Amino acid sequence: HQQEFPQIYPEAGWCEHNPEDIVNSVTECVAAACKQAKVKEGDVAAIGIANQRETTVVWDRNTGKPLHNAVVWLDMRTKD
């Protein structure tokens, strides 16, 4: 199961995702997959997440909230 979410382009050559959108999409995908498999979400021991390339996000250890939007693989900030 997969779910798309919006790309954010704050400047030319930059591409980000809202980390909360990533978390919400995983939560919704797990719920849909469990429903389809007819199992309870609490019975799932682990999940795997794959994407096309690299996306990086930093979370605050104390609050569990993201410190910034996720920097997406097609972001050009580190090109040079």
PDB file of N, CA, C and O in Angstrom:
ATOM      1  N   HIS A   1       0.863  -1.176   0.000  1.00  0.00           N
ATOM      2  CA  HIS A   1       0.000   0.000   0.000  1.00  0.00           C
ATOM      3  C   HIS A   1       0.895   1.220   0.000  1.00  0.00           C
ATOM      4  O   HIS A   1       1.966   1.203   0.607  1.00  0.00           O
ATOM      5  N   GLN A   2       0.483   2.257  -0.658  1.00  0.00           N
ATOM      6  CA  GLN A   2       1.239   3.512  -0.654  1.00  0.00           C
ATOM      7  C   GLN A   2       0.297   4.698  -0.689  1.00  0.00           C
ATOM      8  O   GLN A   2      -0.877   4.588  -1.045  1.00  0.00           O
ATOM      9  N   GLN A   3       0.852   5.835  -0.307  1.00  0.00           N
ATOM     10  CA  GLN A   3       0.061   7.060  -0.294  1.00  0.00           C
ATOM     11  C   GLN A   3       0.982   8.218  -0.644  1.00  0.00           C
ATOM     12  O   GLN A   3       2.078   8.332  -0.096  1.00  0.00           O
ATOM     13  N   GLU A   4       0.548   9.062  -1.541  1.00  0.00           N
ATOM     14  CA  GLU A   4       1.348  10.224  -1.920  1.00  0.00           C
ATOM     15  C   GLU A   4       1.034  11.408  -1.012  1.00  0.00           C
ATOM     16  O   GLU A   4      -0.049  11.503  -0.434  1.00  0.00           O
ATOM     17  N   PHE A   5       2.012  12.311  -0.901  1.00  0.00           N
ATOM     18  CA  PHE A   5       1.798  13.549  -0.169  1.00  0.00           C
ATOM     19  C   PHE A   5       2.515  14.669  -0.907  1.00  0.00           C
ATOM     20  O   PHE A   5       3.360  14.395  -1.760  1.00  0.00           O
ATOM     21  N   PRO A   6       2.195  15.931  -0.599  1.00  0.00           N
ATOM     22  CA  PRO A   6       2.697  17.047  -1.411  1.00  0.00           C
ATOM     23  C   PRO A   6       4.203  17.259  -1.304  1.00  0.00           C
ATOM     24  O   PRO A   6       4.814  17.027  -0.261  1.00  0.00           O
ATOM     25  N   GLN A   7       4.776  17.703  -2.409  1.00  0.00           N
ATOM     26  CA  GLN A   7       6.165  18.173  -2.440  1.00  0.00           C
ATOM     27  C   GLN A   7       6.134  19.642  -2.029  1.00  0.00           C
ATOM     28  O   GLN A   7       5.193  20.366  -2.353  1.00  0.00           O
ATOM     29  N   ILE A   8       7.162  20.073  -1.318  1.00  0.00           N
ATOM     30  CA  ILE A   8       7.279  21.478  -0.911  1.00  0.00           C
ATOM     31  C   ILE A   8       8.543  22.033  -1.570  1.00  0.00           C
ATOM     32  O   ILE A   8       9.624  21.457  -1.444  1.00  0.00           O
ATOM     33  N   TYR A   9       8.396  23.143  -2.266  1.00  0.00           N
ATOM     34  CA  TYR A   9       9.515  23.785  -2.953  1.00  0.00           C
ATOM     35  C   TYR A   9       9.721  25.185  -2.385  1.00  0.00           C
ATOM     36  O   TYR A   9       9.246  26.154  -2.979  1.00  0.00           O
ATOM     37  N   PRO A  10      10.416  25.324  -1.248  1.00  0.00           N
ATOM     38  CA  PRO A  10      10.566  26.649  -0.625  1.00  0.00           C
ATOM     39  C   PRO A  10      11.442  27.615  -1.424  1.00  0.00           C
ATOM     40  O   PRO A  10      11.287  28.831  -1.314  1.00  0.00           O
ATOM     41  N   GLU A  11      12.362  27.074  -2.227  1.00  0.00           N
ATOM     42  CA  GLU A  11      13.219  27.894  -3.087  1.00  0.00           C
ATOM     43  C   GLU A  11      13.542  27.075  -4.329  1.00  0.00           C
ATOM     44  O   GLU A  11      13.365  25.856  -4.339  1.00  0.00           O
ATOM     45  N   ALA A  12      14.009  27.735  -5.362  1.00  0.00           N
ATOM     46  CA  ALA A  12      14.392  27.025  -6.587  1.00  0.00           C
ATOM     47  C   ALA A  12      15.474  25.987  -6.265  1.00  0.00           C
ATOM     48  O   ALA A  12      16.476  26.302  -5.623  1.00  0.00           O
ATOM     49  N   GLY A  13      15.259  24.760  -6.713  1.00  0.00           N
ATOM     50  CA  GLY A  13      16.228  23.691  -6.485  1.00  0.00           C
ATOM     51  C   GLY A  13      16.076  22.966  -5.168  1.00  0.00           C
ATOM     52  O   GLY A  13      16.768  21.975  -4.932  1.00  0.00           O
ATOM     53  N   TRP A  14      15.193  23.428  -4.305  1.00  0.00           N
ATOM     54  CA  TRP A  14      14.965  22.777  -3.017  1.00  0.00           C
ATOM     55  C   TRP A  14      13.708  21.922  -3.115  1.00  0.00           C
ATOM     56  O   TRP A  14      12.766  22.271  -3.826  1.00  0.00           O
ATOM     57  N   CYS A  15      13.700  20.807  -2.402  1.00  0.00           N
ATOM     58  CA  CYS A  15      12.498  19.975  -2.352  1.00  0.00           C
ATOM     59  C   CYS A  15      12.400  19.335  -0.972  1.00  0.00           C
ATOM     60  O   CYS A  15      13.345  18.704  -0.497  1.00  0.00           O
ATOM     61  N   GLU A  16      11.259  19.505  -0.344  1.00  0.00           N
ATOM     62  CA  GLU A  16      11.065  19.024   1.024  1.00  0.00           C
ATOM     63  C   GLU A  16       9.718  18.312   1.156  1.00  0.00           C
ATOM     64  O   GLU A  16       8.834  18.457   0.312  1.00  0.00           O
ATOM     65  N   HIS A  17       9.587  17.541   2.235  1.00  0.00           N
ATOM     66  CA  HIS A  17       8.304  16.961   2.627  1.00  0.00           C
ATOM     67  C   HIS A  17       8.032  17.344   4.074  1.00  0.00           C
ATOM     68  O   HIS A  17       8.959  17.483   4.871  1.00  0.00           O
ATOM     69  N   ASN A  18       6.779  17.511   4.403  1.00  0.00           N
ATOM     70  CA  ASN A  18       6.382  17.728   5.791  1.00  0.00           C
ATOM     71  C   ASN A  18       6.505  16.385   6.518  1.00  0.00           C
ATOM     72  O   ASN A  18       5.818  15.435   6.141  1.00  0.00           O
ATOM     73  N   PRO A  19       7.354  16.270   7.546  1.00  0.00           N
ATOM     74  CA  PRO A  19       7.531  15.001   8.242  1.00  0.00           C
ATOM     75  C   PRO A  19       6.237  14.434   8.825  1.00  0.00           C
ATOM     76  O   PRO A  19       6.067  13.217   8.900  1.00  0.00           O
ATOM     77  N   GLU A  20       5.332  15.312   9.234  1.00  0.00           N
ATOM     78  CA  GLU A  20       4.054  14.835   9.766  1.00  0.00           C
ATOM     79  C   GLU A  20       3.245  14.138   8.671  1.00  0.00           C
ATOM     80  O   GLU A  20       2.521  13.182   8.949  1.00  0.00           O
ATOM     81  N   ASP A  21       3.365  14.615   7.421  1.00  0.00           N
ATOM     82  CA  ASP A  21       2.707  13.941   6.300  1.00  0.00           C
ATOM     83  C   ASP A  21       3.274  12.534   6.115  1.00  0.00           C
ATOM     84  O   ASP A  21       2.532  11.597   5.818  1.00  0.00           O
ATOM     85  N   ILE A  22       4.585  12.387   6.289  1.00  0.00           N
ATOM     86  CA  ILE A  22       5.221  11.069   6.163  1.00  0.00           C
ATOM     87  C   ILE A  22       4.665  10.128   7.231  1.00  0.00           C
ATOM     88  O   ILE A  22       4.265   9.004   6.926  1.00  0.00           O
ATOM     89  N   VAL A  23       4.641  10.585   8.476  1.00  0.00           N
ATOM     90  CA  VAL A  23       4.137   9.764   9.580  1.00  0.00           C
ATOM     91  C   VAL A  23       2.669   9.401   9.358  1.00  0.00           C
ATOM     92  O   VAL A  23       2.274   8.248   9.530  1.00  0.00           O
ATOM     93  N   ASN A  24       1.872  10.385   8.978  1.00  0.00           N
ATOM     94  CA  ASN A  24       0.446  10.119   8.745  1.00  0.00           C
ATOM     95  C   ASN A  24       0.231   9.115   7.619  1.00  0.00           C
ATOM     96  O   ASN A  24      -0.656   8.265   7.705  1.00  0.00           O
ATOM     97  N   SER A  25       1.038   9.207   6.563  1.00  0.00           N
ATOM     98  CA  SER A  25       0.869   8.269   5.455  1.00  0.00           C
ATOM     99  C   SER A  25       1.225   6.854   5.884  1.00  0.00           C
ATOM    100  O   SER A  25       0.571   5.899   5.466  1.00  0.00           O
ATOM    101  N   VAL A  26       2.255   6.706   6.714  1.00  0.00           N
ATOM    102  CA  VAL A  26       2.623   5.380   7.217  1.00  0.00           C
ATOM    103  C   VAL A  26       1.504   4.826   8.096  1.00  0.00           C
ATOM    104  O   VAL A  26       1.125   3.663   7.962  1.00  0.00           O
ATOM    105  N   THR A  27       0.980   5.651   8.985  1.00  0.00           N
ATOM    106  CA  THR A  27      -0.108   5.224   9.869  1.00  0.00           C
ATOM    107  C   THR A  27      -1.320   4.769   9.066  1.00  0.00           C
ATOM    108  O   THR A  27      -1.909   3.726   9.350  1.00  0.00           O
ATOM    109  N   GLU A  28      -1.685   5.558   8.064  1.00  0.00           N
ATOM    110  CA  GLU A  28      -2.841   5.213   7.234  1.00  0.00           C
ATOM    111  C   GLU A  28      -2.586   3.972   6.389  1.00  0.00           C
ATOM    112  O   GLU A  28      -3.490   3.158   6.201  1.00  0.00           O
ATOM    113  N   CYS A  29      -1.370   3.816   5.879  1.00  0.00           N
ATOM    114  CA  CYS A  29      -1.042   2.630   5.077  1.00  0.00           C
ATOM    115  C   CYS A  29      -1.053   1.366   5.925  1.00  0.00           C
ATOM    116  O   CYS A  29      -1.537   0.325   5.479  1.00  0.00           O
ATOM    117  N   VAL A  30      -0.527   1.445   7.142  1.00  0.00           N
ATOM    118  CA  VAL A  30      -0.550   0.283   8.035  1.00  0.00           C
ATOM    119  C   VAL A  30      -1.997  -0.108   8.348  1.00  0.00           C
ATOM    120  O   VAL A  30      -2.341  -1.289   8.328  1.00  0.00           O
ATOM    121  N   ALA A  31      -2.831   0.874   8.634  1.00  0.00           N
ATOM    122  CA  ALA A  31      -4.242   0.588   8.929  1.00  0.00           C
ATOM    123  C   ALA A  31      -4.919  -0.081   7.731  1.00  0.00           C
ATOM    124  O   ALA A  31      -5.654  -1.055   7.896  1.00  0.00           O
ATOM    125  N   ALA A  32      -4.672   0.441   6.529  1.00  0.00           N
ATOM    126  CA  ALA A  32      -5.285  -0.134   5.325  1.00  0.00           C
ATOM    127  C   ALA A  32      -4.768  -1.546   5.058  1.00  0.00           C
ATOM    128  O   ALA A  32      -5.545  -2.431   4.698  1.00  0.00           O
ATOM    129  N   ALA A  33      -3.461  -1.763   5.231  1.00  0.00           N
ATOM    130  CA  ALA A  33      -2.893  -3.094   5.001  1.00  0.00           C
ATOM    131  C   ALA A  33      -3.425  -4.099   6.015  1.00  0.00           C
ATOM    132  O   ALA A  33      -3.701  -5.247   5.666  1.00  0.00           O
ATOM    133  N   CYS A  34      -3.572  -3.676   7.264  1.00  0.00           N
ATOM    134  CA  CYS A  34      -4.119  -4.567   8.301  1.00  0.00           C
ATOM    135  C   CYS A  34      -5.567  -4.917   8.001  1.00  0.00           C
ATOM    136  O   CYS A  34      -5.988  -6.061   8.175  1.00  0.00           O
ATOM    137  N   LYS A  35      -6.316  -3.938   7.555  1.00  0.00           N
ATOM    138  CA  LYS A  35      -7.719  -4.199   7.216  1.00  0.00           C
ATOM    139  C   LYS A  35      -7.801  -5.203   6.074  1.00  0.00           C
ATOM    140  O   LYS A  35      -8.596  -6.142   6.113  1.00  0.00           O
ATOM    141  N   GLN A  36      -6.971  -4.994   5.059  1.00  0.00           N
ATOM    142  CA  GLN A  36      -6.971  -5.896   3.909  1.00  0.00           C
ATOM    143  C   GLN A  36      -6.541  -7.313   4.310  1.00  0.00           C
ATOM    144  O   GLN A  36      -7.087  -8.296   3.809  1.00  0.00           O
ATOM    145  N   ALA A  37      -5.557  -7.412   5.218  1.00  0.00           N
ATOM    146  CA  ALA A  37      -5.060  -8.722   5.663  1.00  0.00           C
ATOM    147  C   ALA A  37      -5.922  -9.329   6.769  1.00  0.00           C
ATOM    148  O   ALA A  37      -5.727 -10.480   7.161  1.00  0.00           O
ATOM    149  N   LYS A  38      -6.875  -8.542   7.266  1.00  0.00           N
ATOM    150  CA  LYS A  38      -7.767  -8.971   8.344  1.00  0.00           C
ATOM    151  C   LYS A  38      -6.999  -9.339   9.615  1.00  0.00           C
ATOM    152  O   LYS A  38      -7.234 -10.376  10.236  1.00  0.00           O
ATOM    153  N   VAL A  39      -6.064  -8.441   9.978  1.00  0.00           N
ATOM    154  CA  VAL A  39      -5.322  -8.578  11.235  1.00  0.00           C
ATOM    155  C   VAL A  39      -5.450  -7.275  12.017  1.00  0.00           C
ATOM    156  O   VAL A  39      -5.786  -6.237  11.447  1.00  0.00           O
ATOM    157  N   LYS A  40      -5.185  -7.327  13.306  1.00  0.00           N
ATOM    158  CA  LYS A  40      -5.226  -6.136  14.150  1.00  0.00           C
ATOM    159  C   LYS A  40      -3.891  -5.405  14.061  1.00  0.00           C
ATOM    160  O   LYS A  40      -2.834  -6.031  13.970  1.00  0.00           O
ATOM    161  N   GLU A  41      -3.948  -4.082  14.090  1.00  0.00           N
ATOM    162  CA  GLU A  41      -2.716  -3.287  14.019  1.00  0.00           C
ATOM    163  C   GLU A  41      -1.753  -3.657  15.140  1.00  0.00           C
ATOM    164  O   GLU A  41      -0.539  -3.648  14.940  1.00  0.00           O
ATOM    165  N   GLY A  42      -2.282  -3.983  16.321  1.00  0.00           N
ATOM    166  CA  GLY A  42      -1.437  -4.359  17.454  1.00  0.00           C
ATOM    167  C   GLY A  42      -0.690  -5.662  17.256  1.00  0.00           C
ATOM    168  O   GLY A  42       0.248  -5.957  17.996  1.00  0.00           O
ATOM    169  N   ASP A  43      -1.098  -6.453  16.257  1.00  0.00           N
ATOM    170  CA  ASP A  43      -0.426  -7.723  15.973  1.00  0.00           C
ATOM    171  C   ASP A  43       0.793  -7.547  15.064  1.00  0.00           C
ATOM    172  O   ASP A  43       1.550  -8.495  14.856  1.00  0.00           O
ATOM    173  N   VAL A  44       0.985  -6.352  14.527  1.00  0.00           N
ATOM    174  CA  VAL A  44       2.119  -6.090  13.637  1.00  0.00           C
ATOM    175  C   VAL A  44       3.365  -5.835  14.481  1.00  0.00           C
ATOM    176  O   VAL A  44       3.383  -4.935  15.321  1.00  0.00           O
ATOM    177  N   ALA A  45       4.410  -6.639  14.249  1.00  0.00           N
ATOM    178  CA  ALA A  45       5.651  -6.516  15.027  1.00  0.00           C
ATOM    179  C   ALA A  45       6.627  -5.540  14.388  1.00  0.00           C
ATOM    180  O   ALA A  45       7.422  -4.925  15.098  1.00  0.00           O
ATOM    181  N   ALA A  46       6.590  -5.378  13.066  1.00  0.00           N
ATOM    182  CA  ALA A  46       7.540  -4.496  12.376  1.00  0.00           C
ATOM    183  C   ALA A  46       6.967  -4.130  11.012  1.00  0.00           C
ATOM    184  O   ALA A  46       6.096  -4.818  10.479  1.00  0.00           O
ATOM    185  N   ILE A  47       7.473  -3.038  10.465  1.00  0.00           N
ATOM    186  CA  ILE A  47       7.108  -2.629   9.109  1.00  0.00           C
ATOM    187  C   ILE A  47       8.376  -2.242   8.369  1.00  0.00           C
ATOM    188  O   ILE A  47       9.393  -1.933   8.991  1.00  0.00           O
ATOM    189  N   GLY A  48       8.322  -2.256   7.063  1.00  0.00           N
ATOM    190  CA  GLY A  48       9.428  -1.782   6.236  1.00  0.00           C
ATOM    191  C   GLY A  48       8.958  -0.592   5.429  1.00  0.00           C
ATOM    192  O   GLY A  48       7.833  -0.572   4.930  1.00  0.00           O
ATOM    193  N   ILE A  49       9.821   0.399   5.303  1.00  0.00           N
ATOM    194  CA  ILE A  49       9.495   1.593   4.530  1.00  0.00           C
ATOM    195  C   ILE A  49      10.574   1.743   3.459  1.00  0.00           C
ATOM    196  O   ILE A  49      11.767   1.714   3.760  1.00  0.00           O
ATOM    197  N   ALA A  50      10.148   1.901   2.219  1.00  0.00           N
ATOM    198  CA  ALA A  50      11.099   2.088   1.122  1.00  0.00           C
ATOM    199  C   ALA A  50      10.712   3.338   0.341  1.00  0.00           C
ATOM    200  O   ALA A  50       9.540   3.706   0.262  1.00  0.00           O
ATOM    201  N   ASN A  51      11.714   3.972  -0.227  1.00  0.00           N
ATOM    202  CA  ASN A  51      11.448   5.105  -1.103  1.00  0.00           C
ATOM    203  C   ASN A  51      12.431   5.058  -2.262  1.00  0.00           C
ATOM    204  O   ASN A  51      13.300   4.187  -2.303  1.00  0.00           O
ATOM    205  N   GLN A  52      12.303   5.970  -3.187  1.00  0.00           N
ATOM    206  CA  GLN A  52      13.142   5.946  -4.382  1.00  0.00           C
ATOM    207  C   GLN A  52      14.601   6.224  -4.079  1.00  0.00           C
ATOM    208  O   GLN A  52      15.480   5.595  -4.668  1.00  0.00           O
ATOM    209  N   ARG A  53      14.866   7.107  -3.218  1.00  0.00           N
ATOM    210  CA  ARG A  53      16.236   7.561  -2.973  1.00  0.00           C
ATOM    211  C   ARG A  53      16.408   7.840  -1.486  1.00  0.00           C
ATOM    212  O   ARG A  53      15.946   7.080  -0.636  1.00  0.00           O
ATOM    213  N   GLU A  54      17.075   8.933  -1.196  1.00  0.00           N
ATOM    214  CA  GLU A  54      17.334   9.313   0.188  1.00  0.00           C
ATOM    215  C   GLU A  54      16.503  10.523   0.580  1.00  0.00           C
ATOM    216  O   GLU A  54      16.428  11.503  -0.160  1.00  0.00           O
ATOM    217  N   THR A  55      15.884  10.448   1.740  1.00  0.00           N
ATOM    218  CA  THR A  55      15.161  11.567   2.332  1.00  0.00           C
ATOM    219  C   THR A  55      15.593  11.636   3.783  1.00  0.00           C
ATOM    220  O   THR A  55      15.628  10.613   4.466  1.00  0.00           O
ATOM    221  N   THR A  56      15.920  12.823   4.262  1.00  0.00           N
ATOM    222  CA  THR A  56      16.453  12.970   5.615  1.00  0.00           C
ATOM    223  C   THR A  56      15.590  13.917   6.426  1.00  0.00           C
ATOM    224  O   THR A  56      15.203  14.989   5.960  1.00  0.00           O
ATOM    225  N   VAL A  57      15.295  13.496   7.658  1.00  0.00           N
ATOM    226  CA  VAL A  57      14.568  14.357   8.589  1.00  0.00           C
ATOM    227  C   VAL A  57      15.179  14.171   9.976  1.00  0.00           C
ATOM    228  O   VAL A  57      15.585  13.068  10.341  1.00  0.00           O
ATOM    229  N   VAL A  58      15.241  15.251  10.738  1.00  0.00           N
ATOM    230  CA  VAL A  58      15.774  15.212  12.098  1.00  0.00           C
ATOM    231  C   VAL A  58      14.629  15.472  13.067  1.00  0.00           C
ATOM    232  O   VAL A  58      13.878  16.435  12.914  1.00  0.00           O
ATOM    233  N   TRP A  59      14.504  14.594  14.073  1.00  0.00           N
ATOM    234  CA  TRP A  59      13.440  14.691  15.071  1.00  0.00           C
ATOM    235  C   TRP A  59      14.030  15.144  16.396  1.00  0.00           C
ATOM    236  O   TRP A  59      15.143  14.756  16.750  1.00  0.00           O
ATOM    237  N   ASP A  60      13.290  15.961  17.127  1.00  0.00           N
ATOM    238  CA  ASP A  60      13.699  16.372  18.474  1.00  0.00           C
ATOM    239  C   ASP A  60      13.526  15.203  19.427  1.00  0.00           C
ATOM    240  O   ASP A  60      12.427  14.669  19.571  1.00  0.00           O
ATOM    241  N   ARG A  61      14.595  14.811  20.068  1.00  0.00           N
ATOM    242  CA  ARG A  61      14.569  13.663  20.975  1.00  0.00           C
ATOM    243  C   ARG A  61      13.598  13.855  22.141  1.00  0.00           C
ATOM    244  O   ARG A  61      12.971  12.897  22.592  1.00  0.00           O
ATOM    245  N   ASN A  62      13.477  15.075  22.620  1.00  0.00           N
ATOM    246  CA  ASN A  62      12.639  15.341  23.790  1.00  0.00           C
ATOM    247  C   ASN A  62      11.154  15.470  23.459  1.00  0.00           C
ATOM    248  O   ASN A  62      10.302  15.010  24.219  1.00  0.00           O
ATOM    249  N   THR A  63      10.848  16.095  22.328  1.00  0.00           N
ATOM    250  CA  THR A  63       9.445  16.344  21.994  1.00  0.00           C
ATOM    251  C   THR A  63       8.878  15.332  20.997  1.00  0.00           C
ATOM    252  O   THR A  63       7.663  15.151  20.910  1.00  0.00           O
ATOM    253  N   GLY A  64       9.758  14.678  20.251  1.00  0.00           N
ATOM    254  CA  GLY A  64       9.302  13.772  19.209  1.00  0.00           C
ATOM    255  C   GLY A  64       8.807  14.494  17.972  1.00  0.00           C
ATOM    256  O   GLY A  64       8.253  13.870  17.067  1.00  0.00           O
ATOM    257  N   LYS A  65       8.999  15.798  17.923  1.00  0.00           N
ATOM    258  CA  LYS A  65       8.551  16.607  16.780  1.00  0.00           C
ATOM    259  C   LYS A  65       9.721  16.834  15.817  1.00  0.00           C
ATOM    260  O   LYS A  65      10.877  16.853  16.239  1.00  0.00           O
ATOM    261  N   PRO A  66       9.423  17.005  14.533  1.00  0.00           N
ATOM    262  CA  PRO A  66      10.501  17.282  13.580  1.00  0.00           C
ATOM    263  C   PRO A  66      11.073  18.678  13.794  1.00  0.00           C
ATOM    264  O   PRO A  66      10.353  19.608  14.156  1.00  0.00           O
ATOM    265  N   LEU A  67      12.387  18.811  13.564  1.00  0.00           N
ATOM    266  CA  LEU A  67      13.034  20.113  13.692  1.00  0.00           C
ATOM    267  C   LEU A  67      12.898  20.943  12.418  1.00  0.00           C
ATOM    268  O   LEU A  67      13.037  22.166  12.445  1.00  0.00           O
ATOM    269  N   HIS A  68      12.626  20.268  11.306  1.00  0.00           N
ATOM    270  CA  HIS A  68      12.515  20.946  10.012  1.00  0.00           C
ATOM    271  C   HIS A  68      11.810  19.994   9.058  1.00  0.00           C
ATOM    272  O   HIS A  68      11.651  18.813   9.365  1.00  0.00           O
ATOM    273  N   ASN A  69      11.395  20.486   7.932  1.00  0.00           N
ATOM    274  CA  ASN A  69      10.874  19.598   6.903  1.00  0.00           C
ATOM    275  C   ASN A  69      11.945  18.594   6.488  1.00  0.00           C
ATOM    276  O   ASN A  69      13.139  18.853   6.634  1.00  0.00           O
ATOM    277  N   ALA A  70      11.514  17.454   5.974  1.00  0.00           N
ATOM    278  CA  ALA A  70      12.437  16.455   5.448  1.00  0.00           C
ATOM    279  C   ALA A  70      13.061  16.992   4.162  1.00  0.00           C
ATOM    280  O   ALA A  70      12.371  17.571   3.323  1.00  0.00           O
ATOM    281  N   VAL A  71      14.368  16.797   4.015  1.00  0.00           N
ATOM    282  CA  VAL A  71      15.055  17.164   2.783  1.00  0.00           C
ATOM    283  C   VAL A  71      14.983  15.942   1.867  1.00  0.00           C
ATOM    284  O   VAL A  71      15.457  14.862   2.219  1.00  0.00           O
ATOM    285  N   VAL A  72      14.392  16.124   0.704  1.00  0.00           N
ATOM    286  CA  VAL A  72      14.074  15.033  -0.213  1.00  0.00           C
ATOM    287  C   VAL A  72      15.231  14.785  -1.180  1.00  0.00           C
ATOM    288  O   VAL A  72      16.024  15.686  -1.454  1.00  0.00           O
ATOM    289  N   TRP A  73      15.318  13.572  -1.688  1.00  0.00           N
ATOM    290  CA  TRP A  73      16.422  13.148  -2.547  1.00  0.00           C
ATOM    291  C   TRP A  73      16.675  14.072  -3.738  1.00  0.00           C
ATOM    292  O   TRP A  73      17.818  14.184  -4.182  1.00  0.00           O
ATOM    293  N   LEU A  74      15.654  14.730  -4.264  1.00  0.00           N
ATOM    294  CA  LEU A  74      15.895  15.551  -5.436  1.00  0.00           C
ATOM    295  C   LEU A  74      16.245  17.001  -5.087  1.00  0.00           C
ATOM    296  O   LEU A  74      16.351  17.842  -5.980  1.00  0.00           O
ATOM    297  N   ASP A  75      16.423  17.295  -3.812  1.00  0.00           N
ATOM    298  CA  ASP A  75      16.863  18.613  -3.355  1.00  0.00           C
ATOM    299  C   ASP A  75      18.297  18.857  -3.830  1.00  0.00           C
ATOM    300  O   ASP A  75      19.143  17.969  -3.733  1.00  0.00           O
ATOM    301  N   MET A  76      18.565  20.041  -4.337  1.00  0.00           N
ATOM    302  CA  MET A  76      19.874  20.350  -4.940  1.00  0.00           C
ATOM    303  C   MET A  76      20.798  21.156  -4.031  1.00  0.00           C
ATOM    304  O   MET A  76      21.821  21.654  -4.501  1.00  0.00           O
ATOM    305  N   ARG A  77      20.477  21.301  -2.754  1.00  0.00           N
ATOM    306  CA  ARG A  77      21.322  22.125  -1.863  1.00  0.00           C
ATOM    307  C   ARG A  77      22.728  21.600  -1.723  1.00  0.00           C
ATOM    308  O   ARG A  77      23.648  22.388  -1.505  1.00  0.00           O
ATOM    309  N   THR A  78      22.935  20.314  -1.837  1.00  0.00           N
ATOM    310  CA  THR A  78      24.294  19.755  -1.644  1.00  0.00           C
ATOM    311  C   THR A  78      24.967  19.403  -2.957  1.00  0.00           C
ATOM    312  O   THR A  78      25.937  18.646  -2.974  1.00  0.00           O
ATOM    313  N   LYS A  79      24.465  19.942  -4.054  1.00  0.00           N
ATOM    314  CA  LYS A  79      24.990  19.612  -5.378  1.00  0.00           C
ATOM    315  C   LYS A  79      26.468  19.959  -5.510  1.00  0.00           C
ATOM    316  O   LYS A  79      27.239  19.168  -6.052  1.00  0.00           O
ATOM    317  N   ASP A  80      26.872  21.122  -5.024  1.00  0.00           N
ATOM    318  CA  ASP A  80      28.259  21.567  -5.214  1.00  0.00           C
ATOM    319  C   ASP A  80      29.165  21.046  -4.162  1.00  0.00           C
ATOM    320  O   ASP A  80      30.363  21.331  -4.182  1.00  0.00           O
TER     321      ASP A  80
END
